[in-house]
Amino acid sequence: MTTAMASSTLEKEISNMRLRFKFNSAITLACLLGMGAASGLSYWIVQKSAVEEMEQQIQLLRSNALAVRTYTLSSIDPLLSEDNDILFLPQSVTAYAAQSVFSTFRETFPEYYYKEAALNPTNPADLPDAFEAAFIEKFRADPALDELVAVRDTARGRYFTMAFPLTVDNPGCLTCHSTPEAAPPAMVDLYGPDNGFGWELGETIGAQIISAPMALVDARARETVGVLVGAIAAAFLLVLVVTNVLLTRIVVFPVRRMSEVAEKVSLGDFDTPEYSKPGRDEISSLSASFNRMRRSLESAMRMIDD
């Protein structure tokens, strides 16, 4: 008898463990699916937000470059242009000034990149590569375009790149870029008569190209998703602990007690006290029904004995 009861008790424990395992498995699966969906959605949202923020940063950098160009044209060039016949100073060139200022900026933020590329520049260093030339050709083909955006794969990684057209909208630019004869002699002596000439008013001759690494965007997205996943995981563990405590108190323990009573009654032990779970939930109703069934069974057995 003792062996049979021990075996029965072990089976109940296993049954209870299976119930808890199924319950925890369902909750864990639901949480993992939710975490996966939340992680993917949040990564996409944060990455999109980071890209928009990067676009704003690039616009600020471009505005600064335009400000440098304007200042150079209005304040620096008049001071230096009088000596162009004798000595040409690149500091009076707007593109040179803007790129020099950005070089100083890159000492603090080396991950950013700026270039004023032109199809026919005075300085060969401003010639575009194939990627940059494609931007310029698109601007030349569609004068309505005011910016282009692309992600570029390089040996240093992926770069978010924005390009803006450079158009000859100031007649003063043609002084240096119309013909070698009209250009300052000192400039022709420095760069030669073959490059940077033949520009026309209103022509798109190049593009401002500003790039920033996508690693900045990806790092921010990963950091945010990591914090989110950690918060969800902590909340999940709290829910799992609380639900397991409630499951044990509300379901597992009452069912175990009723199972023990049923086991003893099935073996003819009607002296076992009834178990009645307080409350009005389904388990309480089940315990009341079980007690009625037990009393009915006990009465029936006594009638048979009589």
Secondary structure in CASP SS format (residue, H / E / C, confidence):
PFRMAT SS
TARGET T0000
AUTHOR 0000-0000-0000
METHOD secondary structure of the structure
MODEL  1
M C 1.00
T H 1.00
T H 1.00
A H 1.00
M H 1.00
A H 1.00
S H 1.00
S H 1.00
T H 1.00
L H 1.00
E H 1.00
K H 1.00
E H 1.00
I H 1.00
S H 1.00
N H 1.00
M H 1.00
R H 1.00
L H 1.00
R H 1.00
F H 1.00
K H 1.00
F H 1.00
N H 1.00
S H 1.00
A H 1.00
I H 1.00
T H 1.00
L H 1.00
A H 1.00
C H 1.00
L H 1.00
L H 1.00
G H 1.00
M H 1.00
G H 1.00
A H 1.00
A H 1.00
S H 1.00
G H 1.00
L H 1.00
S H 1.00
Y H 1.00
W H 1.00
I H 1.00
V H 1.00
Q H 1.00
K H 1.00
S H 1.00
A H 1.00
V H 1.00
E H 1.00
E H 1.00
M H 1.00
E H 1.00
Q H 1.00
Q H 1.00
I H 1.00
Q H 1.00
L H 1.00
L H 1.00
R H 1.00
S H 1.00
N H 1.00
A H 1.00
L H 1.00
A H 1.00
V H 1.00
R H 1.00
T H 1.00
Y H 1.00
T H 1.00
L H 1.00
S H 1.00
S H 1.00
I H 1.00
D H 1.00
P H 1.00
L H 1.00
L H 1.00
S H 1.00
E H 1.00
D H 1.00
N C 1.00
D C 1.00
I C 1.00
L C 1.00
F C 1.00
L C 1.00
P H 1.00
Q H 1.00
S H 1.00
V C 1.00
T H 1.00
A H 1.00
Y H 1.00
A H 1.00
A H 1.00
Q H 1.00
S H 1.00
V H 1.00
F H 1.00
S H 1.00
T H 1.00
F H 1.00
R H 1.00
E C 1.00
T C 1.00
F C 1.00
P C 1.00
E C 1.00
Y C 1.00
Y E 1.00
Y E 1.00
K E 1.00
E E 1.00
A E 1.00
A E 1.00
L C 1.00
N C 1.00
P C 1.00
T C 1.00
N C 1.00
P H 1.00
A H 1.00
D H 1.00
L C 1.00
P C 1.00
D C 1.00
A H 1.00
F H 1.00
E H 1.00
A H 1.00
A H 1.00
F H 1.00
I H 1.00
E H 1.00
K H 1.00
F H 1.00
R H 1.00
A H 1.00
D C 1.00
P C 1.00
A C 1.00
L C 1.00
D C 1.00
E C 1.00
L E 1.00
V E 1.00
A E 1.00
V E 1.00
R E 1.00
D E 1.00
T E 1.00
A C 1.00
R C 1.00
G E 1.00
R E 1.00
Y E 1.00
F E 1.00
T E 1.00
M E 1.00
A E 1.00
F E 1.00
P E 1.00
L E 1.00
T E 1.00
V C 1.00
D C 1.00
N C 1.00
P H 1.00
G H 1.00
C H 1.00
L H 1.00
T H 1.00
C H 1.00
H H 1.00
S C 1.00
T C 1.00
P C 1.00
E C 1.00
A C 1.00
A C 1.00
P C 1.00
P H 1.00
A H 1.00
M H 1.00
V H 1.00
D H 1.00
L H 1.00
Y H 1.00
G C 1.00
P C 1.00
D C 1.00
N C 1.00
G C 1.00
F C 1.00
G C 1.00
W C 1.00
E C 1.00
L C 1.00
G C 1.00
E C 1.00
T E 1.00
I E 1.00
G E 1.00
A E 1.00
Q E 1.00
I E 1.00
I E 1.00
S E 1.00
A E 1.00
P E 1.00
M H 1.00
A H 1.00
L H 1.00
V H 1.00
D H 1.00
A H 1.00
R H 1.00
A H 1.00
R H 1.00
E H 1.00
T H 1.00
V H 1.00
G H 1.00
V H 1.00
L H 1.00
V H 1.00
G H 1.00
A H 1.00
I H 1.00
A H 1.00
A H 1.00
A H 1.00
F H 1.00
L H 1.00
L H 1.00
V H 1.00
L H 1.00
V H 1.00
V H 1.00
T H 1.00
N H 1.00
V H 1.00
L H 1.00
L H 1.00
T H 1.00
R H 1.00
I H 1.00
V H 1.00
V H 1.00
F H 1.00
P H 1.00
V H 1.00
R H 1.00
R H 1.00
M H 1.00
S H 1.00
E H 1.00
V H 1.00
A H 1.00
E H 1.00
K H 1.00
V H 1.00
S H 1.00
L C 1.00
G C 1.00
D C 1.00
F C 1.00
D C 1.00
T C 1.00
P C 1.00
E C 1.00
Y C 1.00
S C 1.00
K C 1.00
P C 1.00
G C 1.00
R C 1.00
D C 1.00
E H 1.00
I H 1.00
S H 1.00
S H 1.00
L H 1.00
S H 1.00
A H 1.00
S H 1.00
F H 1.00
N H 1.00
R H 1.00
M H 1.00
R H 1.00
R H 1.00
S H 1.00
L H 1.00
E H 1.00
S H 1.00
A H 1.00
M H 1.00
R H 1.00
M H 1.00
I H 1.00
D H 1.00
D C 1.00
END
